[in-house]
Amino acid sequence: MDFEAVLAALLDAFRKDDIECALIGGFALGALGVPRATGGLDFLLPGARSVDADRIMRQLGYDALYRSENVANYTAREQRLGSIDFVFARRPYSQGMLARATPHRVLGTATVKVVQAEDLIGLKIQSSSNDPERLLLDLADIDRLIAAAGPALDVDRVREYFRLFDREAELDAILARHRSR
């Protein structure tokens, strides 16, 4: 996948249509100081713009693999365009994530909003709760995000995300490991 070209094309299309977006997933991890290999781009977009995002993706040469009210997955016919996933912010939690996102430089040249570390942790808790096969990878990402954020981490917000999925004991274990280091 040509990440730079794809990111530039997407950001340009989103700007032209005045669609707010924020990176989530592997590139968001990297922007927050936790680099990890990833095979695609992941975005958080306003839920009200999901139809516009679908139109843009189709114009850019992507096919929808899956679309629902809350998420969409696209893949391109051309391998260099890769795959793109979207989460649509429809509820107060995800809308807050989008509102709090801040600009970061990614891939050396592009500036794009990225969700905050606490909010990326929240998305990873949801992801691993919905798909247990993601548990180990998401917990490792969460551990590294907590370490990278250090004392600036809003532990109360992180705890709220863990509480939503009845997983506070996991957070307590992670925080205890970090205190003992």
C-alpha positions in Angstrom: 0.0 0.0 0.0 1.3 3.5 -0.9 0.3 5.0 2.5 1.5 8.5 1.7 -0.4 8.8 -1.6 -3.6 7.2 -0.1 -3.5 9.4 3.0 -3.0 12.5 0.8 -5.9 11.6 -1.5 -8.2 10.8 1.4 -7.3 14.0 3.3 -7.8 16.1 0.2 -11.2 14.5 -0.5 -12.3 15.0 3.1 -11.2 18.6 3.1 -13.0 19.3 -0.2 -16.2 17.8 1.3 -15.6 19.5 4.7 -15.6 16.1 6.5 -13.9 16.1 9.9 -11.7 13.0 10.4 -9.2 11.6 12.9 -6.7 8.8 12.6 -7.2 5.7 14.8 -5.5 2.4 14.6 -1.9 1.7 13.8 -1.0 5.1 12.4 -2.5 6.8 15.4 -0.4 4.6 17.6 2.7 5.8 15.8 1.7 9.4 16.0 1.3 9.0 19.7 4.8 7.5 20.1 4.0 3.8 19.9 5.0 2.7 16.4 3.5 -0.6 15.2 3.3 -2.1 11.8 -0.1 -1.9 10.2 -1.6 -2.9 6.9 -4.2 -0.1 6.3 -5.5 3.2 7.4 -8.2 3.6 10.0 -10.3 6.8 10.6 -13.0 8.1 12.9 -15.6 10.2 11.0 -18.8 11.9 12.0 -21.7 9.4 11.7 -23.7 11.8 9.7 -21.0 11.8 7.0 -21.0 8.0 6.4 -22.8 8.2 3.0 -20.3 10.9 1.9 -17.4 8.7 3.0 -18.8 5.8 1.0 -19.1 8.0 -2.1 -15.5 9.3 -1.7 -14.2 5.8 -1.3 -16.0 4.5 -4.4 -14.7 7.5 -6.4 -11.1 6.7 -5.3 -11.4 3.1 -6.5 -12.5 1.2 -3.3 -15.2 -1.4 -2.8 -17.1 -1.8 0.4 -16.4 -5.1 2.1 -18.7 -4.3 4.9 -20.9 -1.3 5.9 -23.1 -0.7 8.9 -24.3 2.3 10.7 -21.2 2.3 12.9 -18.3 0.9 10.8 -17.2 0.4 7.2 -14.4 -1.6 5.6 -13.1 -0.9 2.1 -10.5 -2.5 -0.1 -9.2 -1.3 -3.4 -9.0 -3.1 -6.7 -5.5 -1.8 -7.0 -3.1 -3.2 -4.4 -1.2 0.0 -4.0 -4.4 1.6 -2.6 -4.8 -1.0 0.2 -7.6 -1.1 2.7 -9.3 1.6 4.7 -11.5 1.2 7.8 -13.9 3.7 9.3 -15.6 4.0 12.6 -18.5 6.5 12.5 -19.0 8.7 15.6 -22.7 8.6 16.4 -22.7 8.3 20.2 -21.4 10.8 22.8 -18.3 8.8 23.5 -17.1 8.6 19.9 -18.2 12.2 19.2 -16.1 13.3 22.1 -13.1 11.4 20.7 -13.5 13.2 17.4 -13.8 16.6 19.1 -10.7 16.1 21.2 -8.5 14.9 18.4 -5.4 17.0 17.7 -3.2 17.5 14.7 -0.1 15.4 14.3 2.4 14.9 11.5 2.4 11.4 10.1 4.4 9.8 7.3 6.8 12.8 7.4 4.6 15.2 5.4 0.9 14.9 6.2 -0.8 16.6 9.1 -3.9 14.9 10.3 -5.9 14.9 13.5 -5.3 11.9 15.7 -7.5 10.8 18.6 -5.9 11.2 22.1 -4.1 8.3 23.7 -7.0 7.8 26.2 -9.5 7.6 23.4 -7.4 5.2 21.3 -7.3 3.0 24.5 -11.1 3.2 24.6 -11.4 2.1 21.0 -9.0 -0.8 21.7 -11.1 -1.9 24.7 -14.2 -1.9 22.5 -12.4 -3.7 19.7 -11.0 -6.5 21.9 -14.4 -6.8 23.7 -16.1 -7.2 20.3 -13.4 -9.5 18.8 -11.6 -11.6 21.5 -9.0 -12.6 18.9 -7.7 -9.0 19.1 -7.3 -9.2 22.9 -3.5 -9.8 23.1 -2.6 -7.3 20.5 -4.9 -4.6 21.8 -3.7 -5.1 25.4 -0.1 -4.8 24.3 -1.0 -1.6 22.4 -2.8 -0.3 25.5 0.2 -1.1 27.7 2.5 0.8 25.4 0.1 3.8 25.1 0.0 4.1 28.9 3.8 3.9 29.1 4.2 6.5 26.3 1.6 8.9 27.9 3.2 8.7 31.3 1.8 11.0 34.0 -0.1 13.1 31.5 -2.5 10.2 30.9 -6.1 10.9 32.0 -6.5 7.7 34.0 -10.1 8.6 35.0 -11.1 8.7 31.3 -9.3 5.4 30.6 -11.0 3.8 33.6 -14.4 4.9 32.3 -13.7 3.1 29.0 -12.6 -0.1 30.9 -15.7 0.2 33.2 -18.0 0.4 30.2 -16.9 -3.1 29.2 -16.6 -4.4 32.8 -12.8 -4.8 32.4 -11.5 -2.6 35.2 -9.4 -5.4 36.7 -7.3 -5.5 33.5 -6.6 -1.8 33.8 -5.7 -2.2 37.5 -3.2 -5.0 36.5 -1.6 -2.8 33.8 -1.3 0.2 36.1 0.2 -1.9 38.9 2.9 -3.2 36.4 3.7 0.4 35.5 3.9 1.5 39.1 6.3 -1.3 39.9 8.7 -0.4 37.1 
